[in-house]
Amino acid sequence: MRYKNWLTIAGLIFYTTTWANDQNIPMVVGPCITCHGIAGSSVGPAMPTIAGREKEGFIEIMEAYRDNERFSTVMGRLAKGYTDADFKIMADYFCQQAIVHYPQNVDSAKVEKGRKLHNKYCETCHEEGGCEDSESYNLFTGQRMSYLQYNLADFLNGNRDMPKRMEKYLLKMMKEQGEESIDDLVHFYGSQKSVK
């Protein structure tokens, strides 16, 4: 009888340890899913889609949140609870997920104006209409238009540090095309459906 109990206990310990190790991914990414969607494609107006990102850039963003080097309302506090290894697990999971392009109400006239603005002021950094992700530049495709508007507002009101090149071209665009050009640009990015 003792022999059977010992085998049962050993089996439970082995099973529990194996289960816990296999559950690292859900345990680490589970809290992210609450805001960013099951596969990282956000359904909320203020939350970014984090699927399909470039891994190194994803990790750098998370480290910047944790180290208070990137403005946030919530993420800075949340990121402090994770390790570098956790950030790698998140990146490995979310970066391999396909972006889901949820329907957005775009104005076709604004989209066309925004396309021209993008080509003139933004394309040199945000290639392929904002559909190409890199370590340095964010992926716009699949993002909610409201999220893009909030982010641009954060840059323009000084909550986030604007890269010098971005500042030069964004302010130039607004001076030459008016403040409504921001909305045109957001409609263009909201209309994009591909990832390069």
Protein Blocks (a to p, Z undefined) as FASTA:
>chain_A
ZZmmmmmmmmmmmmmmmmmmmmmmmmmmmmmmmmnojnopafbfkbccfehiafklmmmm
mmmmmnopaccfklmmmmmmpcfklmmmmmmmmmmpccddddddddfklmmmmmmmmmmm
mmmmmgghhpaccfkbccfehpafklmmmmmmmmmnomaccdfklmmmmmmmmmmnojkl
mmmmmmmmmmpcbdZZ
